[in-house]
Amino acid sequence: MGRVVREMGKAGDGQLSGIQDAVTSMLDDYESFMGSELITYLCVWREAAQKHQANRAKRAVAATPLPANGQRRAG
């Protein structure tokens, strides 16, 4: 499972959102027919997609420079 989670970093934001939506939909429709191990792996996969997106968003905010203010106030 660790390799799958690491390789998920190659997915785009739309793909990560798609993974989350697809897993949620699959669990909603078929959870009662799945074994507990499969449910666990799907939940880990979905959570990994969420974490990748959250980390990307944090990095994007941290990398965004503050707008420069070209004027200084007289002091």
N, C-alpha and C positions, 0 to 999 in steps of 0.2 A: 504494500500500500504506500510505503514511503516514496518509492520511485514514481508512482502515479502522481502523487501530490507534488513532488519536485518538478516533474515534467509539465504540470499544469501551469507553471509560470510562463510557458511558451504561448499559452492561449491569450487571445485578445480580450478586451473588456466585454465585448458583445458575446463572445464564446463563454466567458465565465458566467455572465448573466444567464445565458442559455442553459448551462450546466445546472445552475441553481434552480431555475424554473422547471427543467425537465425532471430532475430528481424529486422535487417537491410534488410535481404532478404524478410521477410514477408511484411515489409512496402513498399519495392520497388515494389513488385508484387500486393499487395492488398490494399494499402492505400486509393485508390479512393473508395473502397467499405466499409471502416471502419468508424465508428462514431468517432467524435473528442475525446471523452473521452477514447476510447480504444487506439487511437493513442497516447494520452498523457501518459497513463499508460505504454504502450510498450516503449515509449521513456524514461520514468523515470526508467524502469527496465533495459534498455540497459545502461543508464548513470550510474546507480548504479553498474552494473557489471564492467564498466570502472573504476569507483572510487575505487572499491575493489581491482582491479588489480594494479592500480597506488599506492595505499596505501601499498599493499604487496611489491611492488618493492622498495618503499622508505624504508620500514622497513628492507628489505633484504640488501640494500646498507648500511644502518646505522649499521646493526649488523655485517657486514663483517669487520673483523679486518684488519688493515693495515699490510702489510708484515713487519716483523721484520728485521731490518738491524743490524746484529751482529757485524759489524765493526764500530769503532769510528774513526773519523778523528783526526789526531794530531793537536792540536791547539795552 
